[in-house]
Amino acid sequence: MDIIKALKLFNTLENDEFAQNLIAQSNAKNILLTVKEDKANFPNFTEKLTERVNSIAFAYLSIACAITEKNTDNEVALQAFEKAGDIIYYTHAPLSEANNQSSFYLVVSSLSFYLASQYSKSFIAIKNVRTESSLIHLISNFLSKDFQSLIHEINRVQFGIEYDKVCDDELEQNNKNYTVILSKSLNLVLEYIYSGKEEYLSLGREFLSDLKELASIDDEPAVWWLSRLLIILLDVFNQYSFWSVLPKLIESDITEDYVVQLALRTPPITELFYAQYNALQEMQDKRNIVLSLPTSSGKTRIAEIAILETFIANPLSKVLYLAPFRSLSYEVEESMEKTLSPLGFSSTLLYGGGQFSKLDKKLFENSSLIIATPEKAKAIIRADEELANKISLLIIDEGHLLGVEERLIKIELFIEELKHHINKNNGKIMLLSAVLPNTSDIAQWIAEDSNSVFKTDKTVADKRFGIIKWTRDQNITIEWIGKPNSFNRNFVEKFLPPRARTKYFPNDKNDGIAATALKLSQFGTVLMFIAQARYIVFSAKRVLKAMGSSPKLHNYKNKEIFELFRLACDEAGVSEIYALAQYGILCHFGKLPNDVRILIEQLMRLENVKVIVSTSSLGQGVNIGISTVIFADVFINHQDETKINSKDFWNIAGRAGRAFTDIEGKVLYCIDETGRNSKRDLDFCHEYFDVSKMERAESGLLALIRKLKRIAKECNVNFDLLLQLVANNDFSLLQNRDNSYSEYFKKVFDWLDDTLLALNYKNGSNNQDDPSAWIDNAFKRSLAYIQAKQNEDISQEEIISFLKNRNKAVISMAGDYVNWESIIRSGIPLSSSKALDGYVEPIKAIIRAFKESEGSVTDLSEFSKNIEKLIQQLPTVTFKHNYEEKELDEVRVKWFSAKPLSEIAIHKNGQNICVSYFSMTLPWAINAITRKFLDLKLDEDSEYLEKLALYCEIGVPNMDSVKIYLAGLKSRVASFDLSKVLDIKQISLNKKKLITLLKNNSQQIKLYCNENTNQWVRLFSSEQINKNEDKLTQISNFALNKTDIESHLLNVRSFNNSLYLCNSDMTEKIPIISSDEFPLESIANNPKVYFEKEDSYWIMRIRCSRN
């Protein structure tokens, strides 16, 4: 079939209503089989549906092969391969439909998905294969990336006696021949994967061509189809493999080590996703770029490659990875450390909010990659501009997080500041997002080029949408959206709970949702989304109730992490969170104690729990495996019908469908048909499901200025007069009969003024005739200016005029230029930074009193209290609190004494005081005072303040406790206990050094630390040690008696207690014996090791070893 004919046939099939209806029927049948619907409830499907859709699938497959074999990179071929894979999978995957041909069909489905660049679907399809055929086993292990099992199967074929025997049965002998040829081919492919030598791939392809020709001669259509698809697969693999792409992109032996390192992982990572490949191609011509890819599409891998390219180009450069949430920061650090550390590059997560300590500076200087929240990064950049001047690459993750909230406006303004540094450094910017409908705006902002974008909607798993309805029959019906729609009626089984007489469960919509979530968890983890945090635990308890009178405990594989989680919950006083987790029900919301939250997110990533009940706190960044998302309640406020926006909906919905686990993710919206708002809720559902209605990512600065203009209009102040008031910092006229807006204006300018002053300083405005002239250049590139072009309420010129006039006030308030740097370094709003000048002497007196004290926890608490009183007098609203002094005093002493949160939580606001005030607000303010004192050369006093900020943030009374905690042992109580035993001389401590310290002091820890601390130490050490790789046994050089060996590279293979040295195509297989002198058995079947001939000796080589 030529390409023209193939394209014509594709269009004919796509427009054939009967054929497409058959495919839709097959999909509908699959979902009913998947959720185990009674066949009596099935609609009347077309007769001989399976045979009919099989024919359609192979028509699509023939089209795709015909196009691809002509070496044409064609979107139609990708669509046809994926459609063939989908049809075959949905038809043959259900166990209830299995027959003796199912394995063949599923292998074809897997190969089709692979050739459509749908590697996740390919992996899932092949996992369903169940067969005794060695031929199918070989392909299955290869496609599922189970290379150890593949090596074992190759060994069985190559070294097993059964394949040496000649069979009388021609069909059986043919199958043996096919299997031997295929095993040689795949062994060569493995050699290519580990070495990058293309001759191995070429030879492997030749073997497959022989296999295809042989199958054609023998009239074996199944083997012919498999070999045909495998040949195309090797051609596609050659295009997308890391060996084909990266060494050409980044020429360095480090790149080769990186590729090998990925190949040696479990599971191996051997090629780029289609989206990753195209994104990298797009990036070659772009300095700055916006990448918009769905969840689990490989954004982090693209960022990783960009980071590697940066370090290889300049090993002294720094990369700043901006992660908007701590949870995302931890995940990125774990991923990047795993990759970069073996290559000789260090990474660090700078923990905390708006403070910057000597510890932070040391970590920054000693690390290549710095992962930080925007607040932490801002503290770094402001405190030491020399550090900012080393940044060569800026990565902005979750780049769609823009809007009118205070934090989002501050982040947007900080990005403007970072752009200044990156441009100055001739560096690069990469912005990543999974939900970004208006990429051109963002690209114009980040790259000054609206076309500097790579965007794809292709997801790793399809999405199936449905509506969960609580019906008038007091049960659940699921309506699956499709053509045709399909239904699961009476989806949950009612039961009488213990001690209940007549009230069956489920009894209402919320019970029904909980029971539905539990039932769907049979097919993978379910995320139950609830907008309001106060309902999370209550809803989780409903899921537990749905388990009946004898709920089963969940079997966690990662016992150490789950035990650490128990300890963290006990310490934090959230034992009910642990109690629910025991049954596989995890709760996640913003106010969870940080140490508990970190461990919950680890469990989510590593375990297949039943149900996760969460607010939008889980919607941003955290990479977890979710099969089904249920939107149980989207209302943030039921009274005024405030609900989550469409962007948040899609960010959460995008998590449905686990990579390499689910062919499709299920997204379900809940409606109570018995309620008076059922029609309204159904309308909301359809709005959410329509992705075209997703809100744009909009400038918060633009929205703020627009709002201030509107307020002025309400106060009968025209825009020209508003500009004057803004320039004079006089807001007295901004009031009407109902409201006075003076304080509001002061508050919002606190968000803006410090960035304006920082950019004044960086642009040298003090040397310009017009100190605001730089605003034209800087803010005409801002997102606010770009988006104002399409805004009816405010013009681009008004944006610039507003900022220039506010800049006049900023310069006036900042005063003499010699003070600017000090104000900027403080990292707090301009108004408070200026006010600090009047408090220097009182603060010195407070520090002096602490120096003269014994330094006890009581003294430390008094020190903090006195500093807090001064901070409360600063004009910044964020610093204010409404806690009662008595309660604050009691909590403060316990916090600095490293008492567990469970003891502190007995106070009415105890947890909030610790988590929000002591951990976040206070360190930020104290950091500003520290910067001020450093500028005044009061180094000794500033050191006391710096330590106080750290004690406030973590809740411990000494620096050794701080170091232990920051090194990764996330228990304040245990860190303080250990500080009494460990003698820590290092300025900073990392996990590796802490493990060594704990090991060297194990006896003292057992003797002098409490049982709780010993448990933390044991579990922490065990978790870290488990991450270390086993060391390889070094084999001495040796000579072989056999001298006519043609190959120069040999691998050690084992089968049935026998050892062999063999070459890549298995034409040379030399029996050997393992001994104490040459313990070759210890490295058998290990792809990391091979032997190379030098002169007459064979030398052991280790791949990816930079020692």
N, C-alpha and C positions, 0 to 999 in steps of 0.2 A: 504494500500500500504506500503510494507516495504521499507527500505532505499535504498537497492540495486536496486529495481524496480524503485523507484523515481529518482535516479541518472541516470539510463538508459534512462528513459523517458525524462529527462531534456536534455541529450545529443542528443537524437533523435530530439526533438523540435528545439534545437539550430542549428542543421545541416539540418533541413528541409527548403530548399530554398523557397518553396511555402509559408510556414507558415511565414517565416521571411519577405518575400516580402509583404504579407498581412499586417503585422505590420508596415512596412515602408510606405505602401500606407496610412494606418490610420494616421500615424504621418504627412505625407505630406498634407493630407486632413485637419488635425487640424490646421496647420500653415496657410493654405489658409482661413479657416473659421475665425481664430483669427484676421487676418488683413483685414477681410471683403472683400475678393476678390469675384468678381462676379462669381456665379456658372457656368455661361456660359463659363468661362475661365478654368474651372477645367479639368484635364485630365480624361480619361475614367477609373475610378476605377473599381475594380472587383465587380461583382454583389453580393449582399447580404454581403457586406464587414463588416458591423457592427456585424451581427450574427456570421460570421466566426471568427472575432477577439475576440468576447466575449467567444467563446468556447476555443480558444487558451489561453486566459487570465485565465480562470478557470482551465485549465490543469496545467498551471504554479502554480496557487494557491494551487491546490491539491498536487503537488510535494512539495512545500514549507512547507505546513502544515504537510505532512507525515514525512518529515525529522525533523522538529522542535518538533513535538509531541513526538519524541523518545529521547527528551532531548539532541539532538546533536547540538552543536554550529558549524554550517556548512556554509561556504561561498556560496555554491550553493543555500542554502535555502534563504539567503539574496538576491542573484541575482534573484531568482525566484519570491520572494515577490515583489521586485522592478519592475521587468518586468511586472508582473500582474497588479500592480498599474499603471504603465505607460500606458499600453494598454487600461485599462478601463478608465483612466482619459482622454486620448486623444480622446477616442471614445465618451464619455458621457458628458464632461465638456462644449462644446460649447452650448450656449443657443439655437441656431437655430436647434440643434439636440435633444433638451430635449423632454422627454416623461414621462409617469407616473411611469416608472421604473428607471428613471435617479437617483433619490435620493438614492435608494438602491445600485445601481452600484457605485455611488460616495462615499458612506459610506464604501463599500467594498474596493474601491481604497484607501481611506484614511487609513483604517486599514492595508492594504497591505503595504503601504508606511511606516507606523509606525513600522511594524514588520521587515521591511528592514532597520530600524534605520534611515530612511529618514523623520525625524520629521517635517522638513520644508515643504516637499511635502505633508505630511499627513495633515498638518494645511491648506494648500491651497486647497486641494481636498475637505475637509469638509466644507470650506467656500462657496463652490458652491452649497451646498445642500439646496433645497427649498422644504419643506414638512409640512404637518399638523400633521404628526404622532408623538405622544409623545415618542414612542420608539426611533424613529430616532432622535428626538430633544435631548433626553438624551445622546445618543452616540455622536451626533454632538457637544454638549456643552462640553462633556468630552474630545474629541479629539482636539477641538479648544482651550482647556485650558481656557474656559470661565466659571470659577468655580462659579461665582456669579449667572449666568444664570442657571447653572446646579443645584445649591442649590434651586433656585426658582422653577425649573421644578420638582425636587424631592419633594419639599413641595406641589406642585400642585397635584402630584400623591398620596402622602401619606396623605394629609389633605383635598383634594378635595372631594366633595360629590359624583361626578360622578363615582369615583372608588369604592365606597361602594355599588353602585346599581348593582344588578345582571341582565344581559341582556338575553333576549330570544334568540337573535342571537348568535349561538355558536362561529362563527368566531370573532365577536366583543368582546365576553366575553374572548375568548382566548387571543386576543390582549391586553385586560386590564390586564389579569393575567401576561402575559409576561412583560408588562410595570412595574407593581408593583414589580415583582422579580428583574428586571434590576435596578429600582430606589434604592432598598435596597442594591444591590451589589455595585453600584457606590457610595452610601453614605458611605459605609464601606471603599471603596478605598480612598475617601476624608479623612476619619479619619486616615487612614494609612499615607497619604501624610503629614498631619499636626502633627501627633504624632510619627510616626516611629514604631508603634507597629505592628509587623508582623501578629498577630492573626486577625487583622482587614482585612488584605489583603487575608489571607487564607479563612476567612469566606465569603468574597466577591467572591472569586473563587468558593466556594461551591454553592453559589446562581446561578452563571453562569452555572455550571455543571447541576444543576436542570433545568435551562432554556433550555439548549441544549437537555436534555433528554425529556423534555416536548414537545419541538418543533419536535423532532423525532417521538414521539407518535402521535402527531397531524398532522404529515406530512406537516410541514411548512418549506420548504427548505430555504427560505430567513432568517427566524429567526434562523434556525439551523446554517447557515453559519455565521451569525453575532455573535452568542454566541460562536461558535467554534473559530472564530478569536479573540474574546474578551478574551477567556480563555488563548489562546497563548499569547495575549498581556500582560495579568497580569503576566505571567511567565517571559516574556522578561522585563517588567517593574520592576519586583522584582530584576532582575539581574543588571539593569542599574540605578536604582533609587539612589539618593544621600544617602538615609537611608541605603541602602545595602552596599554602597562602602565606604563612608567617615568616619563614626564612627569606622570602623575597621582599617582604614588607619591612622586616627588622633583621638586618644582617648581623648576627652575633652568635657565638657558641652558647650564650645564655638562652637565646631563643630556642635552640635545639634542645637544651636541657628542660626548658619549659614544656615543649611539646611532648618529650619523653615522660616528664613528670605527670602530665595529664593522662597519658596512655597507661601509666602504671597504677593509676588510682583504681579503687573499687567503688562503683563500676568505672570502667575506663571512659575517658573523654577523648574522642579521636578525630572529630570533625566539627565544623561550624554548622550551626543551624542556617537555613536558607536566609533568614532575616539577619543573622549575625554577619554572614558572608557579604550580603549586599550593603549592610551598614558600614562594614570596613572598607568596601570599595568606595562608598560615598565619602567616607572620612578622608580619603587620600588627597582630595582636592580642596578640603575645607580646613581652615585653622580652628574655627569654632563651629560647633554643631549641636543641634537638638535631636535627640533620639526618642521617638515615641513608639514604644513596643508594648504589647500586652503583658500582663503578669506572667512570669515564668518563661518569657521568650528569650532570655539570655542577655539582658542589659548589663548585668554585673560582669559577665565574661568579656563583653566589648570594652567596658571600663578597665578591666584588668589588663587587657592587651594594650590599651592606650597608656596605662600606667607603666607597663613594661617598656614600651617604646620610649617613653619619656626618660626613664632611668638609664636605658642603654645609650640614648643620645647624650645624656649628661648625668653621670653617676652621682654628682653632687647636688642635683636639683631636688626640689621637694614637690610632692603632690598633696594638695588639700582636697579631701573628700568630705563634702558638706552633706551630712545626714540630719534631717530635721528632727528625728526622734532618737532618744537613747537606745531604744530597742533595736532600731535599724542600725545604729552605730555598732552595737555589740555584734550583730550578725555580720556586718561588713568586715569588721576587724577579724573575726574568726575565719571568714572565707579568704581574706587577703593574706593573713599571716600564713595560712596553710600553703598558699601558692608562692608568696614572695620570699619567705624565710629560707627555704632550700636553695633559692637562687642568689642569696647573699644580700637581700634588701630587707630592711626592718620596717615594721609598721607599728603604729601606736594609736590607741584610742585615748584622746584627751578627755577625761571624765569631768563632768560638772557643768555648772552654768557660766555666769559672767565673770569668773575670776581667773587670774593667771599667776601661778606661783613659780618658784624656782624649780620645783619638781616638774611642772609643765614645760618650762623652758628647756630643762635638761632632756626630757623625753622628745621634745620637738627637734632639738639639735642632733640627737642620736638616731633619729628615725628618718626614713625616706618618705614614707607615706603617713600622713597625719589625718586621722578620721575624727571629726568633731561636729558637734551641733553648731548651728549658726551663732548662738550666744557665746559659746566657748571660742569659736574661731574669731569672733569680733574682739573678744578680750585679748587674744594673742596678737592680732593685727594692730590693735590700738596700742598695746603695751610696748611693742618692739617692732618698729617698721622694718628693721633689718631682716627680721624673720619673713615678713611679707615679700620682701624683695627676692627671696629664694624660690618662691612658688612658680613652677613652670607649667603646671596643669591644675586646673580647678574643675572638679566634678561636682555638679549640683544634682543630688538625687531627690526624687519626688518633686520635680521642678514645677508641677502644676499647683503647688501649695502657695497660692496667691489669693489675696482677698482683703476684706475690710477689717478683719480682726487686728488688734494691736500687734500681736506677734508676727503676723504675716506681713504687715506693713513694714515692720522693722527688718524682717528678713529681706524683703524687696529692696529696701534702701541700702542694706548691707551689701547686697549683690552689686548695686551701683558702685559702691566703694571698692569691692573686690575687682570689678571690671577695670577700674583705674590701675590697680596694681598689676593685673595680668597683662594689660596692654603695655604698661611700662616695662614689664619683664619680657615682652615679646613671647608671652606664653599662650596657652590654649585653654578654651572653656568647653566643657561638655555638659549638657543638661539632659537628664534622664527623666522619663515619665511613662506611666502606663495609661494615663487618661488625660489626654491633651488635645481637645478638638481643634483649637486654633493655633496650630504649630507655627504658622507663618508669622503671626504677631511675635511669638516668643523667639523665633529665630532672628527676626529683625532686631529684637532687643539684645539677644545674646551674641549674635554673630554679625549684626549689621547687614544681614542678607536674608530676606524672607525665604529663599530657596535652600538655605543651609540646614536642611532637614532630612532625616530619614524616618519614615513613618510606615508602619504596617499594621493591619488589623488581624493578621493571621495569628491564631492562638494555638497553643500546644494541645488544647482539647476543645472540641465543639461545645456549644452551650445549648442546653435544652431547657426551655422556659415552661413554667407551669404555675397554676394557681391552686393553693390549698384553701378549700372552702369548708368552714364549719356549717353544716347543713341543718335544716329544720328537723331532720331525722336524728339530730344529736350525734353525728359522726362526721368523719372527714371524707371528702371527695377530692381527689387530685385531678385537675383538668390539665392535660399536657397540650401545649400550644403546638399546632402543626397542621399539615394537610394530609389526612384529616386529623382533627383533634381526637385524642384518646383519653379515656377516663379510668381511674381507680376509685371505685365506689366503696363506701364503708371500709376505708383503708386500714383503720385500726380496730383491734379487737377489744371490746369493753370487758372490764373485770371489776369485781367487788373488792376494794382494798381492805386490809386487815382492820378490824374493829368497826367497819362501815356496815350498816344494815341494809340500806336501800339506795344509797348514793353511789352510783357506778362511776368508774374512771374510764375514759375522760368524761367530764361533766360540763365543760364549757370550751370555748375556742382555745384558750391558753393551755388547758389540759390536752386538747386535741393536737395542738402544735407540738407540744412536748412528746406525746406518744408517736407522732409522725416522724419527728427528728430521730427518736430512738429506733424506729423501724427502718428508716433509711440508712441509719449508721451501719446496718449489716453490709452495705455496699461501699463503705468508706466514711471517713470523718465528716460530720455535719456541723456547719457553723450556723448557729441560731443568732441572728442579729436582732438586738434590742437597743433602741436609740438612747434610753435613759438608764444610767448606771444603777440607779436605786432598785431597778427590777431584775438585775442580772442574777443575783444569788437566789432570789425567789423563783425565777424561771428555771434555774438549774435544779432546784429542789423538785420541781414538777417532773423533770426528766427522770430523776431518781425515783420518784413515786411511780412513774410509768413502768419501771422495772419490776414492780410487783412486790410481794412480801419477802422474797428471797433474792435480792439483787446480788449479782456475782461481782467480786472484786476484779478490777482490770489488771491484766498481766503486763506490767511495764518491763521492757527489755533492759532499759538503762537504769538498773537498780540504784547505782550510786547517785545519779542525778535526782531520782525520785526521793531518795532518802535525804539528800541535801535540801530538796524542796520541802520535805516535812519539817526539817530543822528550821528553815527560813520562815515557814508558816507559824511554827510555835513561837519563834522569837518575835515575829511581827504581830502576834495576837490575832491571826486570821485562820484559826483551826478549822472553821467550817469550809474554807476554800480547799484545804487538804482533804477533809472528809469527803467532799464531792469528787475530788480528783481520784480518790481510791477506786471509784467506780467508773473511771474513764470519762468524767465530766469536768471540763476545765472552764474556769471563769476568767474573763479578762476585761478590765476597765481601767480608766485613767488614774483613779485614786488608789490603786493597789500599791502597797509598799514596793519600792524599786527592786529590792533584793528578791522578793517573791515573784515579781513580774518577770525578771530576767530568767529565772528558772522555769517559770510556766512557759515562756516562749521557747526555751530549749526543749522542753518536753513536747511542745507542739510541733517543732521541727523534726524531732527524732522518733516520735511515737505515732502510732495510728490510734488515737483516742476515739471514743465514741462520738461525743458531742462537745463542741466549744460554744459557750454562751458569751457573747461579746458585744460591746458598743463599737463605735467607729474607731476606737483605740487600736483595733487590730487591722484596720483598713489600710494603714499606711506602711508600706515597706516590708514588714515582717514576712519572710518567705515560709509559708506553712502549707501543708498538704490538705486541701479541702476538696471533698467530693461533691457535696451538696451545700448550697447556701440557702437558708430559709430566712426571709425577711418577716420576722414575727411582728415587729412593731417599729415603724419608721418615724413615729412622732416624737420630736424632742419636747414638745409641749402640746398636750391634747386640747387644752382649752382654746388656744388661739390657732390651732392646727399648724403649728410650726413643725416642719418635717425635714429630714435630710434632703440635700439637693441631689440632682441627678448625677452630678460628678462623683459624689460620695457613694451613691448607689452603685455606679458602675465600677468604682474602685474596689468595692467589697464584692460585687457580683463576679468581677474578674478573677477572683480567687477560686471560683468553682471549677473543678477539673484538675486533678493532680497530675503533674508531669510524670510520664512513664508509669502511670497507674490507671488513669481514666481516659477512655476514648472521648467521653463527653462529661461536662460538669452540669449539674442540675441547679437551676435558679428558680426558687419558688417564693411566691408572694402570698401572704395570708389575708383572707377575708372572712368576716363573720356574716353569713347570709341571714342570720337571725336578728342582726342589729339594724338600727335605723340608718346607719351610714354605709350600708353595703354598696350602694350604687356609687357613692363618692369614692370609696376605697377601690372599687373596680376601675374607675376612671384614673385614679392615681397609679394603679398597677400598669395600665396600658401606657401611661405617660412615661413611667420609669423604663418599661421594656423597649420604648422607642429611643434608640441610641442617638438619633439625629437631634433629640431635644436636650442633649447634655449641655450644661452651662459652659460657657467659655472661661478660660483662666484669665481673670481680669486684674488689672493693676489696683492694688489697695490704695496707693498714693493718689491715683486718679479719682477713685471713689471718695477718698477723704476730702480732697480739694473741692470736688463737686458738692459734697455735703456741706462744707463750710460756706460755699457760695450760696447754697439754698437757705441755710440758716440766716445768713446776712440779709437775704431778700425778705425772709419772714420778719426780720427786725427793721425793715425799711432802710437797709444800708445797701447802696448800689455797689457794683464790683470795684469801681475806682476808689470809693471811700474805704471799702474793705481792704484794698491794697495798702492804703495809708495806715489804717489801724494795725494791720499785720506788721508793717515796717516799723511802726512806733511801739509795738508790743503793748498796745492799749486796746482792750476789748470791752471797755465800759459801755459803748453804745450797742453792744450785741445783746440786747434784751428786748422782750416784748411784754405784753400784759401777763402772759402765763409763765414765762421762763426767763432766767438770766443765763447766758451762755459763756460768761467770762471764764469761769473755772474749766469748762469743757475745752475751750480754745487753748488755755494754758496746758491742760493735760495732753492734748493731741500734739501740740508743738514740742512737747518733751520727746515724742517719738521721732521727730524729724530734725530738730535743731543740732544734735550732736553729729549727725551725718553731714549736714551742711558745713559745720565748722571743720570737720575732718577733711572734707573735700576742698574747702578754702585753703587749708594748710598744705594739702598735697599738691594743689594747683598753683601755689605761690601767689594767692590773690593780694597779699599785702604789698607786692611789688607792682601791681597793676593800677593804671589810672582809674579803671572801673573795677572795683573788687568783686563785682558780680558778673563780669564778662565771661568767666569760665563756665557759667551755668548754661549758656547757649550751647557750647560744645558738649558738655557732659549730659545735660538733661534733654537735649534734642535726640539723644540716643536712648532715652529712658522708655520703659514700657508705658508709663503714664502719658508721655508725649505721643508715642506711636498710636496708642489706642484712642487718644483724644480726637484724632482725625475723623473717626467714625462716630463721635459722641455729639449728640444734639444739645446737651446741657452746658458744655464747656469746650472752648476751643484750645488748640495747641498753643496759640499765642498767650492765652490766659494762664495756661499752666506755667509757662516760662515767666510771665510777669509776676505771678503769685510767688514763685520760688525766689525770684530776684528781690522782691520786696521783703520776703521773710528773711532773706540773707542779710539785708541791711540791719534788721533787728539782731540777728545772730552775731554779726561782727561788733555791733554796739555793745551787746551783753558780754561778749567775750573779752572786750577791753584790749589792753596792750597786746601786741603780737607775741611778745616774749612769753605770755601766759598760755598761748593757744595749745602748744604741745602738751603741757601739763593737763589742761582740761580734757584734751582728746584722749590721753593715756588713761584717764580715770575710768573711761568706759561707761559712764553714767550720763543721764541727761544734763544738758548744759546748765540748766537752772540750779540743779543740785551741786554740780561740780563747782560752780562759782561760789555757792553758799558755803562750801566746805572750807574755803579760805578763812572764814571767820571762826572756825572750830579747831584750828591747829593746836593752839595752846591748851584748851581744855582736854583734847585727846592726848596730848603729851603728858598731862597731869594724870590721866587715867592709866596710861601705860606705865608711868613711873610708880604709881601705887601698886600695880600688879607685879612689877619687878621686885618691889620691896616685900611682897608677900611670900608665903611659903610655896605658892604655885599649886595649891590643892585644887580639887574640883570645885570647892566652894569659892575659892579665890578666882578661878577661871570663870565661873558663872557670874560673879560680881563684875569682873572685867568686861565680859560680854554685855551684861545688863547696862552698864554705864555707857558703853559704846552705842548700844541700841537706842538709849534715850536721846543721844545726839542725832542719830540717823533719823529718828522720828520727827525731828525738827526740820529736816530737809524738805524742800517743796514738792519733790516727786511723789505723786499719789501712790505709785507702786510700792513704795517703801512703808506705807502706812499699814497699821493693823488695828483690829478692834478687840483684841484679846484682853481679858482682865489680867491685871498685874500679878495677882496672887497665883492664878493658874499658870501664867507664863513663868513665874519664879520656880514653881514646883516642877514643871516640865523641863525647864532649862537644866536644873541640877541633875535630873535623871538622864537627860540627853547626853550631857558631858560625862556622866558616870558610865556611859555605855550600857545603860539598863535596856533590856529588850523592849521593843515597842509594845509588846503585850502588857507590860507594867505601866507604860506611859498612856496606853489607850483607855485606862480607867478614868482619865480626865476628859471632860466633855469635848474639848477641842485638841486633845493631846496629839493625835496622829496628824491632824492638819498643821498644827504648830511645827511639828518636826519635819514633815515632808515638804510643806510649802514655804514656811517662814524660815526656819533654821537652815534647811538644806538648799534653798534656792534664793530667796530674797536677801537674807543677811550676808551671805558670802559675796554677792554681787556688790552690795553697798560697801562692805569692808574692803573689798579689792580696790575700790575707788580711793578710799582713804590711804591704802597701802601705796598706790601709785603716786598720790600727792606727797606722801612722806619720802618716797624715793627721789622724787624731783627736788625735794628740799634737802637732799643728802642726809636724811635722818634714817640711815640704813638699819641701825640696831632696832629702832622703834618700828620700822616697817616690817622687820622680820617677825616681831611679836604679832603684828596685825595679820601678816600673811598666814601665820600658824593658826591664829584665831579663826580666820575664814575657813581653813581646812577642818578645824575641829567642829565648827558650826555645820559645815556641809555634811560631814560623815557621822558626827555624833560620838566622838571619842576624845580623850583628854591629853593624848601625846602623839608625837610624830611617828614613832614606831608603829603604833596602831594604824595610823593613816597609811603608811607604806604597805603594811600587810594587807589592808583592805583593798587598796588600789592595785595591788599585785594580783588580785583575783579571788581572795578568800572573802566572800561577800557576807560576812557576819561581823557586825560591830562588836558584839559581845565576845566572840572568839578572838577577834583581832586584838582587843584590849587585853584579854587574858594572856595571849601569846606574847604581847609586848613586855610582859613582866619576866619572861624567860629568854626570849631571843635578843641577842646583841646585834643590832643592825647597823653596820658601819656605812653601807652604800647610801648615796644621796637619793637614788631611786631604786626600786625593786621591781623585777618582773617575775612572771610565773616560774620560770626555770630557776632563777636564783632563790625564790621562796621555797620551792620544792627541796632544793639542796639544804637550805637552812633548817627546814623542818626535819629532814632526814638526819642531819648532823646533831640535832638537839632532841631526838625522839625520846630519849630516856628522861631528860629533864621535863619535857612536855607531859609525859605520862605521870610523872611524880607530882608536878606542881600545878598543872592545869586541870580544870574540872572535866567531868565526863562529857559534857556538851562540847567543849572545845576539842577534846580528843576525837569525838565523832566527826566534827568538821574537818579536822586535820586528816583523819583516815580517809574520809570520802573525797576530799579535795585532792589529796595525793594520789589516790587510786584513779580518779578520773583523769588526771594529767598524765600519769604513767601509762594508762591504757591508750593514750593518743600517740605514744612513742612507737616507732617502728622497731621490729626485731632486727638485731644486727646480723649481717651476713657473715658466714664463716669464710675466712680467707683461704683459698686453695693455692698452694705453692705451684710454681711452674713445673710442668712435667713434659716428658717426651712419650710418644706412642711407639709401640713395636711395629705397628702397621705404618709403612712409609710412603705408600702410593696414594695418599689422600690428596685429592685435587682441591678440595675446599680450604679456604683460609679462615673460615669462621664456623664454629660448631656450638651446638646447644646440648645441654645434658637433659635427657628425657628418661622417664621411668615408666615401666609397665609390668605388673605382676611380679614385683620384687626383682626385676632385672633393670639394669641401667644401660643407657646407650649414649654415645656421642653421635649426633646426626647433623647433617647440613639442612639448608632451608627447604630444598625440594625433595628431601628424603631419599635421594639416590645413594647417599653414603650413610650407613648405620653401623656404628662400631660398638660392639659389646664391651663394657668396662665394669670394673669392680670398685666399690667404695671401700675405703680403709681408714684407719685412724690417721695415717699420714696424709691421705687424700680423701677427705670425707665428702665425696662428690654427691652422695645421696642428699645431703643437707641443702643443696642448691638445685636439685633436679626440678624441672618444670617451672623454674623461676625465670620469667622473661627479663628480669632486671640483670641477669648474669649471662654472659657468653664467653667463649674462649677464642682467642685470636692467635694465629701462628706467627711466631717470630723466629727466624732461622729454623731450628729443629725443635723448638719448645712451644708449648701451648700456654698462653698467658691469660689469667682470669681478668675479664673486664666487667666493670659495673656501670650500668647506664645511669645517667643523671646523678653522677657523683662529683661534687665540686670540691672534694677534699684534696 
